[in-house]
Amino acid sequence: MALIAVPANDLNPRVMNCQLTEDQILQFQTQGFLVIDDFLSPQELEHWRKTVMEATAQRSGIKIPGKDIHTGEDDGINEDADYFGKVFDQLINLWQTHAGVKELMLDARIGQMAARLSGSAGIRIWHDQALFKRPWANPTGWHLDAPFWSFSDRRALSIWVALDDATLENGCLYFIPGTFKETNFNDTPIGKNMDGIFSQYPELAKRPSVAGPTKAGSCSFHNALTIHGAGPNMTNGWRRAMTCAYMPDGSTYNGKHNVLPDAYLAKLKVGDLLNNDAQNPLIYPLIPSDL
């Protein structure tokens, strides 16, 4: 299956290729994913790289603000920290600890893209995360994103921005088209075996997968209920990506803690609106401040 791509506008080095066609929106809403070539200009790519690397260095390996968990350590989600620590380095909510990443993540243009693709009137950040595959890293098993999160909305989605070329050799993403229409929010932990998810969805095991190699500066979007994964890094180089997960405005708390801080959780009950702008800022549409 061909992946739709649109050339970038090279006239302005900081212009983002954020205009979606109706064909792209249709592909996303039919297949559950979309790859966009040349999302960032070369100059903007360098800006993203510099900003993200500064933010990750500043973190000193702390996986998530307010929690004493480092990359490679057990986070309570995966049982085998040694194996999963070699899948990727994961640093969450960099926007909360670095002003430059905050500027990137709160870009209303990306929020508008997420809203149009998902069919949502408004979009909030759920969390961002840097995902770096080290040389010789383990594969990322087939999985869903939505079952981990503290809200349940079939429109939720993520952007995945390649900071290095993501190739078949170094661990690009793969997708199983259309699966977001048939999966659900039941707990589906990521296991060591690529086919682990099919114990819950055996009817989807024979579906063909699609590779999504993504050159540096390009991006992909995927629905949070689309089955996706990534190959191992079979090279001696890094495969770096910056991602952000999006929550449709109006989503409510489902009882799962995920990345929410303890102080916020103490005030929540199941069914409450997740509309705390300090934790989950609304990035589209922007609401003008009262004069």
N, C-alpha and C positions, 0 to 999 in steps of 0.2 A: 504494500500500500504506500503510495507516495505521501510524503509529508509536505504540507503547504509552507512556502517561505516567501517572504516579501523583502526586496532589497532595502538597505538602509538609505537614509538621506545623508549624504556626505557633505552637504553645503555648510552645515553648522556642526563643529566637532562635538558639541554637547547635546545635540538633538538625539532623542530617544525614538526608536522605531516603534511607536505605540499606537499606530492607527491599524485597527483590525478590519478585515474585510468580512462581508457576510459569509463567504465560503469558509473562512477560518473559524468564525463563530459556529457555523453549522458542523464543521469537523469536530470541534471540541464537544459540542452538545450531542453529537452522535457517537464519537469514539471515546470521549473522556480524556483526551490529551491533545496537545498541539505544540509543535516545534516552530519557533520563529527565528529565522536566520537574521544575523546582523542587528540584533535588538539594541546593542550599544555600538556607538562609533568607536574607532580605535582609541581616541582620546578619552572617551567616557569609560571604556574598558580599563584603561590604566588608572583612572580615578577610582573606580570601584576596587580594583586590585589593591591599590595603595591604602585605601580607607579600610577595607576588610582586614588586611594583614596588620595594620596598626591596631585595630580593635581586638583581633585575636591575640596579638602579643601582649596587649594591655591586660587581658584576662588571666594570663599565666596559667592556662589550663583549666580554670574554673568553668565547669560545664554550663551552669545556669546561675544568674544572680540570686544571692541569698541562700544558696544551698552549698554545703561543703562537699561537693562531688566534682572530681576531676575527670577529664577525658580518659577513657580506658578503665574507669572504675565502675563497680556495680551501681546502677541507678535504680534498682528495684523493678525494672521492666524486663531486663534480660538476665537469665540465670548464670550465664557463663561469661564473666567480664573479660577473661583472657581472649576468648574467641571474638566477642563483639567489639572489644577495644581495638581489634585489628581489622574491623570492617571499615570504619571511618572515624576521624576525629570530629566530634560534634560540639559546637558551642552555640548556646541558645540565647535569644534575646540580647544580641549585641547592640540593638538599638537603644536598650535601656542603660548601657554603660559607655557608649561612644557617640559623641555628637555627630560625627561624620556619617556613621551608619544610620543614625536616626534620620538624617536628612535624606539618605537614599531610600529607606524603608517607608517613610511617610509621604513619598511622592504620589500626589493625587492622580497623576497620569497612569501609574501602575494600578492604583485602586480602581480607576475607571475601566481599565482592561479586565481586571478580575470581575468587576460588576457585570460588564457586557457578556463575558464568557459564561458566567454562572447564572445570569438572569436575575441577579440580586439588585435591589434598589440602592442598597448601601453596603459598604465593605469595611470591616475592622481587621486590624492585624491580630492574628492569634499568637503566633510567635515567629520570629525569624530564626535561622540557624545556618551557620557555616558548616558545610559538610566536605571534609578533606579526606580523600583516599590517599594514604601514604604509598610509597613504592611497595609492591608485592602485597597489597591489602586483600583481605578476604572479600568474597562477593556479598552483596546485600540481597537476602532472600526475598522472594515474592511476598508482598505485604500490602496492607491498606493503611492509610493514615488516620482516617476518621475515628476508628474504634479507640484510639489512645486519648482523644481530645475530650474536653470538659463540656462539649455541646454536641448535639446530633442534628446535623442539617445536611441533606443530600446535595446541596449546592456548594458546600465548602470546597476549597481548591488551594493549590500552591503554585508559586512560580519557582523555577530552578534556573539560575543564571550561571552559565559556565564561565569561570575565570581562567581556565585552561581548556584546551581542546579535550572534549570528552569523547573517546573513541571506543571502538569495539575492543581494543587491546587494553585500555586502562580503566574501564569500568563505567561506560556510558549507561544511561537509563534504558530500560526496556519496559514496554507496556503491553497489557493484554486488552485489546480494544473492546469497548462496549461493556466491560464487566461492571462498571459502576452502576449499571441499571439492575444488576442482579445480586450484588453483595449487600451487606447490612452492617449494623453497628455492634454486632457481637464481638467479644474480645478475640483478637487474632494476634497473638504474640509472634514476633519475628523469630524464627528458628534458624538453626544451622543449616537445615536442609532446604534447598531452593523450593521444593515441592510441598513444604509443610502446610501451606495455606489450603492446599487442595483436599486435606482431610476434612475441612469444613465446607469446601465448595467442590466436591468431586466432579460435578457436572461441567465445571469450567476447565478441567485439567487438559482437555483435548483442544482447547482454543489456541490458535496460533498467536505467537507473540510478535511484537514489532520493535526493532531496535531504534533508538533515538540518538544516534551520534550527534553531538552538538559542539560546534566549533566555539572557541573562546569569543565571548561577546554576544553569542546567541543565547536563547533561553527556551524553556518549555513551560507549559502550564499543564497540570493534571488535576482531575477531580479527586477528592480525598477518598473516594470509594472505588477508584480504578486500581486494579491489581497492577503493581509495578515493582521493579527491583533493579539491580545493577550487577554487572559482572565483576569479577575480581580485577585488580590492577596487576596485569602481567608485565608491567614495565618498571624501570627503576626511576621513574619520574612521578611527580604529584599530579593528582586530578582534583582540582579545587573548584568548589561551587558555593555560591551564596543563594540561599533560598528564603522564602517567606510563605507562611501559611495564612490563609484568609478566612475569616468568619463572617458570614452574612449578618448585617445589622438586624437586631431583633432576636438573635439566638439566645437560648436559655440554658442555665446550668443543669447538667445531667447527673451530677454526683461524683464525677471522676475528677481527681485532683490535677493530674497532669502537671502543667507548668505554673499553675496559679500559686502565689505565695500564701503562706499559712495565715497571715493576718487578714487577707482578703477572704480566704476560705472560711474563716471563723464567722464571717458575716453573711455567708451565702446559704441558701437552702435550695433544694431541687425545684426547678421551675423559675428561679429568679432570672431576670434579664442580665446578660453579661454586657453591660454598657458602661463600665468603668473606663473612662478615657485615659487614665494614668496607666492602666494595665493593657487595655485593648483599644488603642486609639482608632477613631473613625477617620479613615483616609479618603473616603469617597461616599457621598458627596461631602465637600467641605461645608461646615456650618459657619457662616459669618459671626464674628464676635458681636455681642450687643454693644452699641455705641453709648 
